[in-house]
Amino acid sequence: MGVALVPALLRSPGHARRIVIMGERAEPNVARCMTVEHGQGSWELLRGTPPRGLVGPAWSAVARSTVTRSVDDRSITVVTDHRGAADLLSSPLWGRAAAQRDVVGPASAMSVTDMDPPRHTRFRGLIGNAFSARAVERLRPHIARRASELVGELRTTGPPADLVTRFCVPFAFGVHCDLLGIPHDARSTLLLWSLARSGRPGASPEQIAQVERELVSVVTSVLDRQRWSGNGDGLFPVLLQYHRDGELGDDEVLGLAASLFFDGHILASAQIAHAVLCLLLHPEQLRRIRIDPTLIPAAAEEVLRFSPAITLGMTRTSTSVGVTAASVAFGLANRDPTVFRHPEAFSIDRRPNPHLSFGRGVHHCLGAALMRQELHVAIEALLCALPRLRLAEPEHAIGWSASLAIRSLDMLVLDWQT
């Protein structure tokens, strides 16, 4: 490990643990696509009882033993305390690029989350403005209109309805496409291949690479259309201008564009479902938000702390000792009792709320402002338009899935007063 980070990682015995990431290879990003654990009961997911609800299937290895094991001469330290996690996420001694042993497909080579400075600095600088708080705020009317349309469809068809498929997925993906400037007739195909690329349990690296090639093919056709038409709003036309100006090569513009469909909208969709579930299971706090919608931003931050959609963070390796790898268990770091008072309680009054769900440092989540905006708009739209919103099934029957990358509800069937 990098010398400066050793004390932080190992500060509290029992907080930072070494585990085995199981799969066909030792590379965690491959294992994330292969390992999924299923459970039932919304409280089990939100409270993390058992802790697999907060850290995913890898937690079983920690629970059995704290002995260091390795796969291909590699062990992974899972950091669960807040200070150690913040140090790991912020430290320049720990990088992303060396953790990627194999590039799965053409877009993976251009994923900015897998780059280190200065390469990361260059490419993130080209796309970062589109995801800035200022740019996202300009999109708010479009985001609100999309939420209103989907809620209107729910009201028209009436309850019960699965929020995940009827609202969360189309809302998050639609907003994502609006930001990128994707034509409407290409969106359904892009959604299909994007979901396949990011969420296929049991898929081999070869299968993932094939799916990624299909995704790249669709993105290629979208870019070609926009190149010839010479118009359009959003980030894709900006990328094409960079290409015309010589700032991006052929492979770079294509790979960068395709990589933007990997995980962002999937995490946003899952996080919106978590938010609604958290509020429905805390009716007194939900009642306060209905009375005073200005509490929505604080509620969104507490949802991000209490029930993050992300499971384990991106694996990092020490730039001083190449075989050492570490990852953050965000759900557990967000409940460190040395930082959060009553960490197991959900409270929209929590101040301050220094959760780590968007990361820290140079790899702070590119889509943080966008996800916050989506959460705020979605909560407001659903609570305002659907009176007496409630679960349509017992909470103990709600199914969920936890992979090493994401914690998500399988369905969230809701009822409301018509």
N, C-alpha and C positions, 0 to 999 in steps of 0.2 A: 504494500500500500504506500501511497505517498506519505511521507513522514508527518507532514502537517495535519493530515486527516486522521491518523491512527487514533489519537486520543478521543476525537469526536465519535468515531465509529464504535469504539469499544468503551465509551465513557461509562455506560450503565450495563453491568452484567445482566444478561437476559433480554436486553433490548436489541442489540445487533446480533443476528444469528446467521450461521452459514447453513445453506441448504443445497440440495441437489435439484436442479431443474431437469426433469426427466423428459425424454423424447428420443428421437432417432439421432439427434446431434446435441452437442452441448450449447449451441448458440440459442440464447433465450428467445430471440424473435421468431425462430422456427418453432420452438416449443410452445410459444404462445398460441400459435395457430393450431396446435395439436391437442392441447390439454384443456378440457372443460369439465367443470364440476356442476352438478345440478342440485337444487334444493327446493324446499317448499317452506312457506311461511315468511311473510313480509318482515315481521319483527326479527326473525333470525338473520335476514339479510341486513337490515338497518343497524341492529345492535351488534352484529358480528358474533353471534352465539350459535354455533361455535365460531372461532375466529376466521375460519375459511371464508365466511361472508365478507371479511374485510381484506383478506390477502389472497384468496383464490386457492386452487388445489395444491400449490406448492407448500402451503402451511402444514400439511400432514407430515412432511419430512422434518420440519422444525419441531413439531409436537412430539415426535418419536425420539429425537436425539439432537443434541447440539454439537455432536462430533462432526468435524469437517470431513466432507466427502468430496470427490471430484469426478468429473466426466471429461475425458480427453485432457487430463491434467489441469482441470479448471474447476474451481469452486466459486460460488456466488454468495456474497454477504448481503443479507437482507437487512436494511437499516430501518428500525421501527421507532426510534426516538426523534423528537422534533429537531433538536439542535444538530444531531449527527446527520439527519436528512438534509437540513438546510445547508450545512457545510459541504456535504457531498454534491448537492445540486449546484452550488455556487463555485466550487473549487476548480481552478484551471488545471489542477493536477489530475483531474479525472475527465476523460474524454469519451466521445461516442464512436468515433471512426474506427478505432482499434477493436471495438466490440463486435463489429460486423465482419465476421469471418468469410461469409459468402454473400455476394449480391444476388438476390433471388431473381430479379427481373430488370428490365430496362428502366423502369421508373424508380426502383429502389436505389439505383446509383445516384439519383438526383433528389432524394429525400433529405431536406435540410435538417431534419431531426437526427439524421445519422452522420452529419458532418461536424467537423471541428473548425475553429478559426485557424487560418484566415478564410478558408473556403466557405465555411458557414456564414461568416460575416458578409461575404460578397453576395451570395445567393439570397440570404434572408433579407439583405438590404434591398434587393430588387422587388421582393414581394411584400415586405413588411408594411408598407404604407397602406395597402389595401385592407389590412386587418387591424389598423390602428383604431384607437378609441374614437378619434374624430371621424374617420371614414365610416365606421360602424354606426355612429350617431346619425350620419347623413342617410343611412339605410333604414333607420328606425321606422319611417312611414311605410316602407315596403314590407318590412318584417311584420309590423302591426296589421297591415292589410292581409298578408298571407295567413296570419293567425286567425283573423276575423273570418276569412273565407272558410277555413277548415272547421272552426267552431260553428259557423252557420250551417255547414253540411251535417255536423253532429246534431244540431237542433232540428234540422229538417227530417232526418231519418229517425231521430228519437233514441232513447236509451233501451237496453243497455248497449254499450259500445266499448270496444277495446281501444284505449287511448294510445297504445304503442303503435298499432298499425293505422289507426284512423287519424291520428294527430302527430305524435312525436316524430315518426319516421318521415312522413311527407313534409312536415314543417321544417325540420332541421335540414333535410336534403334540399328542399326548395330554396331556403335562405342561402345555403351554401352555393347553389347554382346561380342564384341572383347575384351574389358577390363576384363570382367568377365570370359571369356573362355567358351562361350556357343556353343555347336555343332550347325552347320547350320540347321540340320533337326529338331531341337527343337525350333527354333526362332519364326516361325510363330505362333505356339500355345502359346508361352510365351507372344508374343506381344498382342494377343487376350485377354488373361486373365489379363495382366498388364494394358491395356487400360480400361478394364471393372472394375478393382479394383480401378482405380484412377479417372475415369471420367464418372460415371453413374448418371446423374441428376435424382432425384426422387427416387433413390434406398433407401430402408429401411436398418437399421443396419443389420437385418437378411440376406437380399439379399447380402449386401457387404461382410458379413462374409462367405456366401456360395461361392461367387466369389473368395475370398481370399483362401478358402480351395482348389478350383480348381487350383489356381496359385501355391499353395504349393505342390499339387500333381505332377504337371509338374516339378517343381524344384526338388522334391524328385527323380523323374526318372532320371533327368540329373545328380544329385549328385551320384546316384547309379551306373550309367554307368561309370562316371569318377572314382569312388571308385574302381570298378573292373578292369578298364583298367589300372589304375595307371599312366596315363600320361595326358598331356594337359597343356596349358599355361593359364594364367589369374588368377583372384582372387578365383574362385571356387576351383581349386586344392589346393590353399593356405589354404582355409578354411578347406578342408578335412585333410590337414596336421596338422592343429591346433587340429582337432578332434582326429586324431591318437595320438597326443602328450598329449591329456588330457586337453588342454586349452579350448576346447569347448565341451559341452555336446551334446547329440543327438538332443534335442529340440532347443538348441542354434544354432548349425550349420545350421539346416534346416530353422529356423525362420529368422536368420540373412541373409542367402542367398536369401530367398524369399522376404524379405523386401527391397532388393536392386532394385526391379522392381517397386516400388511404383510410384515415381513422377519424378525422375531425367531426364530420357530421354524425358518425355512429356514436361517438362519445356524447355529443350534444343531445342526441335523441334519447339515449339512456339516462342522461342527467336530468332531463325534463321529467321523465317518468318517475325518477327518484324523488324529485321535488314535490310532485303532486302527491305521491304516496306519503312522504314525510308529513305534509300538511294535513292530509286526511286522517292520519293516525295521531295527530295532535290538534284536536278540534278547537280547543280554547285559543290556541295561537292562530289557527285558521280564521276563527271568528274575529280576532283583532285585526287581521289583515284585510278582511272584507270591510271592516269599519274604516280602516285607515290604510289605503293602498301604498302610502309612502313607506310602509314597513317592508314592502316587497324586496327591495335590494338587500336589506339586512337578512331577510328570510332566505334569499338565494345564497348568500355567503354561508349561512349556517348549514344549508343543504350540502353545499360543496365540502364543508368540513365534516359534517356528520355522516354523510353517505356519498362519497365520491364515486363516480362511475369508473374512474381509473383504478386499477388494482395495483400492480407493480409498475414502477416507472421504468424508463428506458435504462438498459444495462450500461454501466460505464466501466471503463477500465483505467487503471492507474497509468499515467504516462511515464512514471518512473519505474514501475514494476509491471510489465505487460501482462502477466498471467493473472493478476488480481482483478476480480470483477465485483461490482456492487450494484444494488438496486434499492429503491425506496418503496416501502409498503405505505402508501399514502394514507390509507384508512387508519392505520395504527399510529403513524406520526401525528396525524390530526387529533389524536386522543391522548397525547402525552400529558399526564396529570401535572407535570412540572410547568406546563405552559397554559393549559386550559383548565379552568375551574369546573368541576363536575363534568368531565369530558364525555361521560356516557349519556348525558342529558341533551335533548334537542331544545335549543332556546334561541328564538329570534332576537332576544335582547343581548346576546353575547357581544361585548365590547371590551377590548379589541378582539378581532377574530383573525389571527395570523395563520390561517390554514395554508397548506402547501400544495393544494390540489392542482394548481397551474404551474408548479415548479418554481425554480429560482434561477438566476444567472442567465447566461446567454441562451439557454434552451427553455427559458420561460415560455409557456405555451403561446404559440403564434396566434391561436384563435381565442385567447382568453376574453378579450373585449366582446367578440362576437357571441361567445357562449353566454356571457353575462347578459347581454342584450336579449338573447333568445329566451333565457330563463325569465327575465323580468316581463317580457311581452307575453310569453306563454301563460305564466301564472295569472297575470292580470286579465287576459282574454278569457281564460277558462273560468275563473272565479266570477267575473262580471256577467258572463253570458249563460252560465249553467247553474241556476240556483239549487241549493241543497245538494250539492255534488257529494257523492258518497260511493264507497266500494259496493259493487254488485255481487261480490262473493266474499266468504269469510277470509280474513287476512291470513289465516293459517293455510289456506288452499292456494295462495298466490305462488306461482312458480318463478324461479330465478336461475340464472346461470352465472358462474364465476370462472373466467379464464385467467391466465396470468396477465392479461392486458385489460380486461373490462369486466365490470359487474353490471348485469342488466336484468330487467324483468322480462320474462317470456311474454306475458300479457298483463294488462292492467284494465280489467273490465269495470266500468263505472256506470252508475245510475244517477239520475238527477230529476228534479221536478220539472214536468213539462207544462 
